[in-house]
Structures are given as C-alpha cells and as structure tokens.
Amino acid sequence: MSDLSTYSMEQLHEMNHTVNTQLKELDAEKKNQQQQLRILQKSIDDCVAQSKKLNAEIKRRKDIEDIESIIHTDNISSITGFATLTPDELLIITKNMDKTDYRNYGATFPRFFDFERICKEVIELKQKYTTWTLKGLKRGGQYDTMPPKTFYRYIYKDDNGFYFTIGGLLVDID
C-alpha cells in the first residue's frame, strides 16, 4: 500500500472500511485483555495480602511459643494474677523488654529480670481497670546501675477504644 494513488475511490473506501473494522476488533480485544489483566492483578493482590496475613499470624504464633521458654525459664507463671495476661500482652512484653543478659557481666539475677516486674505492673493495673489491655511497651530510659533500672512506657486500650500511656522516664524536678 505504498502508492494509494493507483486505487479507485471505491477501493479506498473498501480498504478504509476493512482497516476500521480491524481496528475496532483489535480495540475490543485490547479492552478484553486489559480487563483480564485487571482481574488477574486483583487475584495476585488478594493472594499477596492473604500471604502477608498468614505469615504475620505464623510469626505471632511462633513468638508466642518462644514466650513459653521465657515463662518457664524464670518460673513467672506462679505470679498471682498471671492468668489475666493474654498471649498478645505477653508477646508485647517479651518483644519490648530489655533482654540484655547481664549475667555475662557477673550478675547473679535471673536472665530476664525485668519480665517479672513488668508482668506484676501490668497485672496490678489490669486489676484496677479490668477492661484495659496492653497494646504497647516502650523503653523510656534507665538508671546506670547493675542491674540497670529500666523505665517503661505502657500503652493500654480500654473497651471504648481509647488509648492511655502510663510510665516512662522518671525525671526529678526540684
């Protein structure tokens, strides 16, 4: 089709009609393929999201299994009120507490010496405010002693969805 001048007007109209018909068919096929790609991408995105949820739950359960070794190592489960702590609260405590093994420096106290203190503080607060659940724990600082006295900031959520922050670094104001 290099030289169109050799074709009659009728032939040009016929060729134009054929090309336009082909263009419409190709455009329809393109739209169909794009729709198929969107459906495929949505399926991929759903699978990725489900995989992330499953991996997060597997990790959470593995972390909860790891808690058992800490609880049994330090015999913490005998603390009065220990049963009020949920697995998720124990997970928050064990993931965020100071895990430094100060026994390497000659200390004679338990491996996870903050664990019992943190558990007792959470239990005490949960006995006062029975609908509160621990949602976060952050280290706020520590005294430079052996063992160090670590200050923690506790984040709780009540049954109304309100968050409360308690604790943190103690500052003396004179």
C-alpha angles and dihedrals in degrees: 000000000000098000111040094175091083093063125087122242090252091053091049091052090048092049091046090051090050092049092047091049090050090047091053091049092048092047090051090049090048091052090048091051091047090052090050090050091051090050091047092047091050089052090049092048091049091050092048091049092048091048091052091050092048093047091049091051092047090051092046091052092046089051089050089052088052089054089064091065091052092047093049094041093058097028089232095152090080091070112116108256094017090131089066090069112093122219089251091053091049088049091053091049097047094044095050105033122100105273097180109137101229089179085083086068094053098270118151100203125103120291094249098032095163093055096078093045093049092047091051092049092050092046091049092052093044090054089056095042105030096182095054121103127194110249102167145010125194132178110243101184141294145233113254097243135115107281093021118233103233120201117214133199111218121205116201134182123207128211090266092060096254120140125220128192118207130180131001133148114353112228122190114220115195 
